[in-house]
Amino acid sequence: MLGLMQNWPLTVDRILDHAADWHGPVPLIERDGDGFRRRGWADVRERARRLSAALLAAGIRPGDRIATMAWNGIAHVESWFGIMGIGAICHTLNPRLFADQLVWIVNHAADRMLIVDASLYPVIAPLLPAMPTIERVIVIGGDILPPGTTGYDAFVDGGTGPVIWGDFDENTACGLCYTSGTTGDPKGVLYSHRSNFLHSFMIMQADIMGLSSADVVLPIVPMFHANAWGMVFAVPATGAQLVLPGPRLDGASVAELIERHGVTFSAAVPTVWLALLRHLKETGQKPTTLRRVVIGGSACPQAIIRDFNDLYGVEVMHLWGMTETSPVGSCGAMTPELAALPHTEQMPWRLKQGRPLLGVDMRIADENGIRLPQDGTTVGHLQVRGPAVAGAYYADPRPILDAEGWFDTGDIATIDPEGFMQITDRAKDVIKSGGEWISSIAIENIAVDHPDVAAAAVIGIPHPKWDERPLLVIQPMAGCQPTETGLLAHLDGRIARWWMPDRVVFVPQIPIGATGKIDKKALRAQFEAGAFG
């Protein structure tokens, strides 16, 4: 027997309708040159609907892909909802990708239109001749409109026809985000309205982001990276204020946004928080309103968690996820028993990636897909499944799930008896020495806690006897000169003896990939040859 409840499709346009109807004056704030621009949620809905009308008048239909290449700004938020509301698909482009990757992604998606920030137009302009499916380019902002393009504000102002949002199945596709393609071609993850709506509920939980209408939210993680960790949907769902940083993400700029606008909650990758903490220490400033930050994208160094808590009283939540999980899959909220411990004693669990969200099944498995014990020491392949986990890649017939519906994340992890998952490596980055696995992430987290170290990376280098041995690559802090002897002494006693790197090398800059993570592929290419004689 079926339940007798209303059929109310979970489409993301309803999220913006809720914000506009019940939190209409609550502002979105964006950086505009040296000043700031504000619009309320009601204004954003009005402009998003006008954009929908303009897209329909231009011939866009449900299922059509429209690319965006834009910073976190009000027009980008309007674009997401204006595109998705009519059943079209918003395809976010990462401007930090290589040119050939951008061309491949746009052509694979067969995008019909492009909405691009004026500051990013020079990135995409030389590539447009190789993107034949793009019929029209809409430019956000800028003083002079490039030839052959249309201004965003003029395009929106021209949208005057009637628009019906939603009115389609909740499983309709609404967003397309490609993985960074570190191995092979990038892969497209095609989100549905339902998956994004459910993911919003999942991350709004108190043990995850815990957002409310009293919050002022600063999403530093870009909207073009892993669906902005779901915040573009979760924030209007709560009616909170949204502060949009644009391209300026240096420590001073982030500190200014937090203080000027009373930010209470923010989210970013570790490199952003390291820059902010460095600025705060150098200037003596303190964030007076910030209460919680979430960190993901790569493992969080202990120094970030310790400094935020000890110096500024800010709670750090460690997240894990990926494009394929919409993207948040777990969060390191403390259990009541762990929360009762002194903060220093909580650290072993705070450094882990946490427990799964409601709606995420999680396990570790061996090479044959057999579930492994959750004892905190057994290492296996991390697998997930759930309503916000990808079931296939866009326009790719190859299966990505096993017979029981598990998706292999490509991460190697442990799960402890308390349910906390900890990534020990990416499967492609794992170091196997003498038949045993070495966790590069564990070594990196300890190395970066050294006061003279700005960044650290560990890669496996071929070895004639042990197959692979760890090489520690260090980017020193400005003005500091750490030594190999000092770094090894810093690691001594904190990792297993046989994990100890055979060499330490120093570089002026560790390469960072398009998603803000350390590019270990580039490091391996640089150091593999002849590292161990």
Secondary structure, DSSP 8 states (H G I E B T S, - for coil): -----------THHHHHHHHHHSTT-EEEEEETTEEEEEEHHHHHHHHHHHHHHHHHTT--TT-EEEEE--SSHHHHHHHHHHHTTT-EEEE--TTS-HHHHHHHHHHHT-SEEEEEGGGHHHHGGGGGG-TT--EEEEES-SS--TT-EEHHHHHHT--S------S-TTSEEEEEE---SSSS--EEEEEHHHHHHHHHHHHSTTTT---TT-EEEE-S-TTSGGGGGHHHHHHHHT-EEEE-TT--SHHHHHHHHHHHT--EEEE-HHHHHHHHHHHHHHT---SS--EEEE-SS---HHHHHHHHHHH--EEEEEEE-GGGSSEEEE----HHHHTS-HHHHHHHHTS-BEE-TT-EEEEE-TTS-B---SSS--EEEEEESTTS-SS-TT--S--B-TT--EEEEEEEEE-TTS-EEEEEETTT-EEETTEEE-HHHHHHHHTTSTTEEEEEEEEEEETTTEEEEEEEEEE-TT----HHHHHHHHBTTB-GGGS-SEEEE-S---B-TTSSB-HHHHHHHHSTTS--
